[in-house]
Every structure is written in structure tokens, then in C-alpha cells.
Amino acid sequence: SCTGYSRSDFIVSANGPVYLETNTLPGLTAASLYPKALKAQGIGFADFLGGQIELGRRRARR
């Protein structure tokens, strides 16, 4: 199962969306798609990282 963050890729064909793959460790460099998608959704990179750290802390307490 995927926990944390991932990126799933799709294409849109004449018959609708087609799932291609899930990347369980997408890039986080300035040139990577994930930070660009976060920005497009109005989510700051520092906020994203802070959220991932908090999720990791919660999982570690279980």
C-alpha cells in the first residue's frame, strides 16, 4: 500500500482516462512535477514537507 505521498500518471484517450503507473517516490527537486503540482494547488513546499513529517511522527507512535 502507498502511504505518505506518491504521483500517479494518466493519459486521456478518446475513451477516457487511462492509468499508466504510480511513482511511490516522485522527485522533489525544483524541476520535478510534484512541487509544480503542489504550487498549482496553492500548497507551499514547506507546508507539504511539514505535513509529511507530522504524518511520519504519527505513524511512529502507533
N, C-alpha and C positions, 0 to 999 in steps of 0.2 A: 504494500500500500504506500501511497505517496503521503508524506506529512511535510509540513513546512511550506515550501514553495516549489513550483515547477512551471514549465511552459509547455502547453500543448499546441501543436501545429495542425492546421486545417487548410484545405483549399476549398473553394466554392466552384462546383461544377454546374452544368446545366440541370443536374438532378438534385442539387442542394449541396450542403457542406459535407466534406469527406475528411475523416480523421486520418492524419498521417502518423504522428508519433507524439510521445510525451518525453520531454527532456527533464530528468529529475535533478539536474544540476546546471541550470542555464547560466550563461555568462552574466557577470555583474559589472563589466567594465563600462566606461562611458560610451563605447561604440556598440555595446550589446543591446539586443532588443528589449530585454526585461526592464532596465532602467528607463528606456524610452517609453515603454508601456505604462510604467508607474507614473511618469511625468504627465503623460496624456490623460491619466485618470486623476491628476491633481494630488498624487501621493509623493511626498518628499522622500528622497533616498534614505536620509537619516531616520525618518519615521518608519519606513519599511524595515530597516535593519533593527531598530529598537523593538519593533513588534516581533521580529524573528527571534531576537534574544529572549524576550519575555516568554514566547511560546516554548523555547528550549528550557527555560527555567521551570516552567510549569510541568513539562514532561519529566524533568529530572526529579521533581518532588513526588511523583507517583510511585 
